Amino acid sequence: MNTSEPTPSILGTIGKGYDALFGKQWAAWVAGILLAVANILLFAYQKPWSAADGVRNWGDWVFNTVGLADKVIISPYLYSTSLLNFGVIGGAFAAALLAGQFRVQGAPPFELLKGLVGGILMGVGAAMAFGCNIGGFFSATSALSLAGLAMMAGLMIGVYIGLRLLILEVTHLDFAASAPAPGAGKRGILANERNQKVLGMLVLASGLVVALLYDGFDYSVRAGFLLFGLVIGMIMQRSRFCFVKAFREPFLTGDGEMTKAVILAVFIGVLGFSILKWTDLKDWDAQVSSAFWMGSLLGGIVFGVGMSISGGCATGCLWRAGEGQIKLWVAIAAFSLSGALFRGWLEDSGWLMKLGEPVFLPEFMSWKMSIATVLGIMFLWYLLVVWNEAKKRLVVAW
């Protein structure tokens, strides 16, 4: 009797691969590794991952367009970080469609107000810290900039304050959150899973075509940033990778899964960035923020409060906007406009030069000690998270 299993068909094998990519959520630690590697490759390519300056570029462009400012800027369709952000939105949009998860999700007025206020605070905080949680913390820490660690401390403080505010909201303003969201429950034509998958493939193909067009017009570097953004957006959507959750969840529920994923990403980023710098493949002062310590710490606090209220950080807002969440589109708009306004005020008032100075650790201690110091801090953070998962001592009482 023939007991051999039937040979799987090519279509069946492709289907299994598709289900593995888009049928279930990716583990946070897998996304942490992929995002760290992508950031290292971006640094080797030209410059590390950032988001805030690209979002602020949109605000500057809006003010120039309506005649309220006359600032010299690079157009959003040519600014590298702007293209990276467009790619993140497009990648998340494609991934959500391919997974059959895209929905235009409305929100009650009070939630939209939170998106607005949170976005304004994030724009202000990012201007002070010379970057958001990506450029100001993740990439800066990977680059052995002391400002990155200062912003990490600020983000923790800000998220704690923001969580306290959310508890007050739930306790005293629960009626606002209970209002039905406009359009809630309406599926629409895109709710058909097959339609979504076809459109998702078209979105990805369109992204590749646009990148080829940039390359054809001798904007090859810009094409690369767009492609990097598409990949990052897909990774974040499929894993639901969230820096807000990484900083907030230990205080909210004690869960440390996302926090440990971020720590892992920083570990890998530090090693990769250090190799590129130590071998002189990249300048030592690259991504060393000039905001240490006041700008990075205070900016981190303000940004932390803002991302807690809005429910998304800079990139978190971008990829969730790609999923169709209206509240995050409001947050992005507020972020871009407030960031442009506040950065302009900092420049005109002279405060931009008073927020801090660049501190690159290997200039004050050896490379080995610098790397060991940053990784040691990350390991202590990991131990704190694991301890809190078991003891729940840092969980805020409701």
C-alpha positions as CSV (number, residue, x, y, z in Angstrom):
1,M,0.0,0.0,0.0
2,N,1.4,3.4,-1.0
3,T,1.5,5.5,2.2
4,S,3.6,8.3,0.8
5,E,2.0,11.7,1.1
6,P,1.0,13.5,-2.1
7,T,3.5,16.0,-3.5
8,P,2.4,19.5,-2.6
9,S,1.5,21.7,-5.6
10,I,3.3,24.9,-6.4
11,L,0.1,26.9,-5.7
12,G,-0.4,25.1,-2.4
13,T,3.2,25.9,-1.3
14,I,2.8,29.5,-2.4
15,G,-0.5,29.7,-0.4
16,K,1.2,28.4,2.7
17,G,3.9,31.0,2.4
18,Y,1.3,33.7,1.9
19,D,-0.6,32.5,5.0
20,A,2.6,32.6,7.0
21,L,3.2,36.2,6.0
22,F,-0.3,37.6,6.0
23,G,-2.5,35.0,7.8
24,K,-1.3,35.7,11.4
25,Q,0.5,38.4,13.3
26,W,4.3,38.3,13.4
27,A,6.1,38.0,16.8
28,A,7.3,41.3,18.2
29,W,10.9,40.0,18.7
30,V,11.0,39.1,15.0
31,A,10.0,42.6,14.0
32,G,12.5,44.0,16.5
33,I,15.3,42.1,14.7
34,L,14.0,43.1,11.2
35,L,13.6,46.8,12.1
36,A,17.1,46.9,13.7
37,V,18.7,45.4,10.6
38,A,16.7,47.7,8.3
39,N,18.0,50.7,10.4
40,I,21.6,49.5,10.1
41,L,21.2,49.1,6.3
42,L,19.6,52.6,6.1
43,F,22.6,54.0,8.0
44,A,25.0,52.3,5.7
45,Y,22.9,53.4,2.7
46,Q,22.8,57.1,3.7
47,K,21.4,58.0,7.1
48,P,19.5,56.2,9.9
49,W,15.8,55.8,10.3
50,S,13.9,58.9,11.4
51,A,10.4,60.2,11.0
52,A,9.9,63.6,12.8
53,D,11.8,65.7,10.3
54,G,9.9,64.2,7.4
55,V,6.5,64.9,9.1
56,R,7.7,68.4,10.0
57,N,8.7,68.9,6.3
58,W,5.0,68.4,5.4
59,G,4.0,71.1,7.9
60,D,6.6,73.5,6.4
61,W,5.3,72.8,2.9
62,V,1.7,73.5,4.0
63,F,2.6,76.9,5.6
64,N,4.6,77.8,2.5
65,T,1.8,76.8,0.2
66,V,-0.9,78.8,1.9
67,G,1.4,81.8,2.2
68,L,1.9,81.9,6.0
69,A,5.6,81.2,5.7
70,D,8.4,81.5,3.2
71,K,10.9,78.9,4.4
72,V,13.5,77.3,2.2
73,I,12.7,73.6,2.2
74,I,13.1,70.6,0.0
75,S,9.8,69.5,-1.5
76,P,8.1,66.6,0.3
77,Y,8.3,64.4,-2.9
78,L,12.1,64.9,-2.9
79,Y,12.9,65.0,0.8
80,S,14.4,61.6,1.8
81,T,12.7,61.3,5.2
82,S,9.4,62.4,3.8
83,L,9.6,59.7,1.1
84,L,10.5,57.2,3.9
85,N,7.4,58.2,5.7
86,F,5.3,57.9,2.6
87,G,6.7,54.5,2.1
88,V,5.8,53.5,5.7
89,I,2.1,54.5,5.1
90,G,2.1,52.7,1.7
91,G,3.7,49.6,3.1
92,A,1.3,49.4,6.0
93,F,-1.6,50.0,3.6
94,A,-0.5,47.2,1.3
95,A,0.1,44.8,4.2
96,A,-3.3,45.6,5.8
97,L,-5.0,44.9,2.4
98,L,-3.0,41.7,1.8
99,A,-4.0,40.5,5.2
100,G,-7.7,41.5,4.7
101,Q,-7.5,43.9,7.6
102,F,-7.9,47.3,6.0
103,R,-10.9,49.3,7.4
104,V,-11.6,53.0,7.4
105,Q,-12.1,53.4,11.2
106,G,-13.8,56.5,12.4
107,A,-13.6,57.7,16.0
108,P,-15.9,59.7,18.3
109,P,-15.2,63.4,18.6
110,F,-13.4,63.2,21.9
111,E,-11.0,60.6,20.5
112,L,-10.3,62.9,17.5
113,L,-9.6,65.7,20.0
114,K,-7.1,63.4,21.7
115,G,-5.5,62.7,18.4
116,L,-5.2,66.5,17.8
117,V,-3.8,67.3,21.3
118,G,-1.5,64.3,21.2
119,G,-0.2,65.2,17.8
120,I,0.5,68.8,18.8
121,L,2.5,67.7,21.9
122,M,4.5,65.2,19.7
123,G,5.3,68.0,17.3
124,V,6.5,70.2,20.2
125,G,8.4,67.4,21.9
126,A,10.1,66.2,18.7
127,A,11.2,69.8,17.9
128,M,12.8,70.1,21.4
129,A,14.5,66.7,21.2
130,F,15.7,67.1,17.6
131,G,13.8,63.9,16.8
132,C,10.9,61.6,17.8
133,N,11.1,58.2,19.4
134,I,12.8,56.9,16.3
135,G,15.5,59.5,15.4
136,G,15.7,61.0,18.9
137,F,15.8,57.7,20.9
138,F,16.1,54.5,18.8
139,S,18.6,55.7,16.1
140,A,20.4,58.2,18.5
141,T,20.9,55.5,21.1
142,S,22.2,53.1,18.5
143,A,24.6,55.8,17.4
144,L,26.0,56.0,21.0
145,S,24.6,59.5,21.4
146,L,23.9,60.3,25.1
147,A,20.9,62.3,24.0
148,G,19.2,59.0,23.0
149,L,19.4,57.7,26.6
150,A,18.2,61.1,27.9
151,M,15.2,60.9,25.6
152,M,14.5,57.4,26.7
153,A,14.2,58.6,30.3
154,G,12.0,61.4,29.2
155,L,9.7,59.1,27.2
156,M,9.3,56.9,30.3
157,I,8.3,59.9,32.4
158,G,6.0,61.3,29.7
159,V,4.2,58.0,29.1
160,Y,3.7,57.6,32.9
161,I,2.1,61.1,33.0
162,G,0.1,60.4,29.9
163,L,-1.2,57.1,31.4
164,R,-2.3,59.0,34.5
165,L,-4.2,61.4,32.3
166,L,-5.9,58.5,30.5
167,I,-6.9,57.0,33.9
168,L,-8.5,60.3,34.8
169,E,-10.3,60.3,31.5
170,V,-11.7,56.8,32.0
171,T,-12.7,57.7,35.6
172,H,-14.3,61.0,35.0
173,L,-15.0,61.3,31.3
174,D,-16.0,57.8,30.3
175,F,-19.1,59.2,28.6
176,A,-16.9,60.7,25.9
177,A,-15.2,57.4,25.0
178,S,-18.5,55.5,24.9
179,A,-20.0,57.6,22.0
180,P,-20.2,55.5,18.8
181,A,-17.6,56.2,16.2
182,P,-18.9,57.6,12.9
183,G,-19.2,54.8,10.4
184,A,-18.5,52.1,13.0
185,G,-19.5,48.7,11.8
186,K,-19.8,49.7,8.1
187,R,-17.8,47.2,6.0
188,G,-17.8,48.8,2.6
189,I,-16.6,47.3,-0.7
190,L,-13.0,46.8,0.6
191,A,-14.3,44.5,3.3
192,N,-14.3,41.7,0.6
193,E,-11.0,39.8,1.4
194,R,-10.3,39.0,-2.2
195,N,-10.7,42.6,-3.3
196,Q,-8.3,43.6,-0.6
197,K,-5.7,41.1,-1.6
198,V,-5.8,42.2,-5.3
199,L,-5.6,45.9,-4.3
200,G,-2.8,45.2,-1.9
201,M,-0.8,43.6,-4.7
202,L,-1.5,46.7,-6.9
203,V,-0.4,49.0,-4.1
204,L,2.9,47.2,-3.8
205,A,3.4,47.1,-7.5
206,S,2.6,50.8,-7.7
207,G,5.3,51.5,-5.0
208,L,7.9,49.6,-7.0
209,V,6.9,51.5,-10.2
210,V,7.2,54.9,-8.4
211,A,10.6,53.9,-7.1
212,L,11.7,53.0,-10.7
213,L,10.4,56.3,-11.9
214,Y,12.5,58.1,-9.3
215,D,15.5,56.1,-10.4
216,G,14.8,56.9,-14.0
217,F,14.9,60.6,-13.2
218,D,18.3,60.2,-11.5
219,Y,16.8,60.2,-8.0
220,S,18.1,56.8,-7.1
221,V,18.8,57.6,-3.5
222,R,15.2,58.8,-3.0
223,A,13.9,55.6,-4.6
224,G,15.8,53.7,-2.0
225,F,14.3,55.6,0.9
226,L,10.8,54.9,-0.6
227,L,11.5,51.2,-0.8
228,F,12.9,51.1,2.7
229,G,9.7,52.8,3.9
230,L,7.6,50.2,2.2
231,V,9.5,47.4,3.9
232,I,9.3,49.1,7.3
233,G,5.6,49.8,7.0
234,M,4.9,46.2,6.2
235,I,7.0,44.9,9.1
236,M,5.3,47.2,11.6
237,Q,1.8,46.5,10.3
238,R,2.2,42.7,10.3
239,S,3.8,42.7,13.8
240,R,1.8,45.6,15.2
241,F,5.1,46.9,16.4
242,C,4.5,49.8,18.7
243,F,6.9,52.0,20.7
244,V,4.0,53.4,22.7
245,K,3.1,50.0,23.9
246,A,6.8,49.3,24.7
247,F,6.9,52.3,27.1
248,R,3.3,52.2,28.3
249,E,2.4,48.5,28.8
250,P,4.8,47.9,31.8
251,F,2.9,50.6,33.6
252,L,-0.5,49.6,32.3
253,T,-0.7,45.8,32.5
254,G,2.9,44.7,33.3
255,D,3.3,43.0,29.9
256,G,6.8,43.4,28.6
257,E,6.7,41.6,25.2
258,M,7.0,44.8,23.1
259,T,9.5,46.4,25.5
260,K,11.8,43.4,25.2
261,A,11.5,43.6,21.4
262,V,12.5,47.3,21.5
263,I,15.5,46.4,23.8
264,L,16.5,43.7,21.4
265,A,16.3,46.1,18.5
266,V,18.5,48.6,20.3
267,F,21.0,45.9,21.2
268,I,21.4,45.0,17.5
269,G,21.3,48.6,16.4
270,V,24.2,49.6,18.8
271,L,26.4,46.8,17.5
272,G,25.6,47.5,13.8
273,F,26.0,51.3,14.1
274,S,29.2,50.9,16.2
275,I,30.8,48.7,13.5
276,L,30.0,51.2,10.8
277,K,31.4,54.1,12.8
278,W,34.4,52.4,14.3
279,T,35.6,51.3,10.9
280,D,35.1,54.8,9.6
281,L,32.5,53.7,7.1
282,K,30.3,56.4,8.6
283,D,31.1,59.7,10.4
284,W,31.4,59.4,14.1
285,D,29.1,62.4,14.7
286,A,26.3,60.9,12.5
287,Q,23.0,60.9,14.4
288,V,24.6,62.4,17.5
289,S,21.9,64.7,18.6
290,S,22.7,68.2,19.8
291,A,19.9,68.1,22.3
292,F,21.6,66.6,25.3
293,W,20.5,67.0,28.0
294,M,17.6,69.5,28.4
295,G,16.1,69.3,24.9
296,S,16.2,65.5,24.8
297,L,14.9,65.0,28.3
298,L,12.1,67.6,28.3
299,G,11.3,66.9,24.6
300,G,11.0,63.2,25.5
301,I,8.6,64.0,28.3
302,V,6.4,66.2,26.1
303,F,6.5,63.6,23.3
304,G,5.8,60.8,25.7
305,V,2.7,62.5,27.0
306,G,1.6,63.2,23.4
307,M,2.0,59.7,22.1
308,S,0.1,58.3,25.1
309,I,-2.8,60.6,24.5
310,S,-2.9,60.0,20.7
311,G,-2.3,56.3,20.9
312,G,0.6,56.3,18.5
313,C,4.2,57.7,18.1
314,A,5.5,59.1,14.9
315,T,5.9,55.9,13.0
316,G,3.0,54.3,14.9
317,C,0.7,57.0,13.6
318,L,2.0,56.5,10.1
319,W,1.5,52.8,9.8
320,R,-1.9,52.9,11.6
321,A,-3.0,55.7,9.3
322,G,-2.2,53.3,6.5
323,E,-4.6,50.8,8.1
324,G,-7.4,53.5,7.8
325,Q,-7.5,54.9,11.3
326,I,-8.8,58.5,11.1
327,K,-7.7,59.5,14.6
328,L,-4.1,58.9,13.6
329,W,-4.5,61.0,10.4
330,V,-5.6,63.8,12.7
331,A,-2.5,63.2,14.9
332,I,-0.2,63.3,11.9
333,A,-1.6,66.5,10.7
334,A,-1.4,68.1,14.1
335,F,2.2,66.7,14.5
336,S,3.3,68.2,11.2
337,L,1.9,71.7,11.8
338,S,2.8,72.1,15.4
339,G,6.3,70.7,14.8
340,A,6.9,73.2,11.9
341,L,5.6,76.1,14.0
342,F,7.5,75.3,17.2
343,R,10.7,74.5,15.4
344,G,10.5,77.8,13.6
345,W,10.0,79.6,17.0
346,L,13.0,77.8,18.5
347,E,15.1,78.9,15.6
348,D,13.9,82.5,15.6
349,S,14.1,82.9,19.4
350,G,17.6,81.4,19.6
351,W,16.4,78.7,22.0
352,L,17.4,76.0,19.5
353,M,21.1,76.5,20.3
354,K,20.4,76.5,24.1
355,L,18.7,73.1,24.3
356,G,21.9,71.1,24.6
357,E,25.0,69.9,22.9
358,P,26.2,66.8,21.1
359,V,27.7,64.1,23.3
360,F,29.2,61.1,21.6
361,L,30.2,58.6,24.2
362,P,33.4,57.2,22.6
363,E,34.9,60.7,22.7
364,F,34.8,60.5,26.5
365,M,35.5,56.8,27.1
366,S,36.8,53.9,25.0
367,W,34.7,52.3,22.3
368,K,34.4,49.1,24.4
369,M,33.2,51.0,27.5
370,S,30.8,53.1,25.4
371,I,29.2,50.0,23.9
372,A,29.2,48.2,27.2
373,T,27.6,51.2,29.0
374,V,24.7,51.5,26.5
375,L,24.1,47.7,26.3
376,G,24.3,47.5,30.1
377,I,21.6,50.1,30.5
378,M,19.5,48.1,28.0
379,F,20.1,45.0,30.0
380,L,19.1,46.7,33.2
381,W,15.9,47.8,31.5
382,Y,15.3,44.2,30.4
383,L,15.7,43.0,34.0
384,L,13.3,45.7,35.3
385,V,10.7,44.6,32.7
386,V,11.1,40.9,33.6
387,W,10.8,41.7,37.3
388,N,7.7,43.8,36.7
389,E,6.1,41.1,34.7
390,A,6.4,38.8,37.7
391,K,5.7,41.3,40.5
392,K,3.5,44.0,38.8
393,R,5.1,46.6,41.1
394,L,5.2,49.3,38.4
395,V,1.6,48.8,37.3
396,V,-0.4,51.9,37.9
397,A,-3.5,51.3,40.1
398,W,-6.8,52.2,38.5
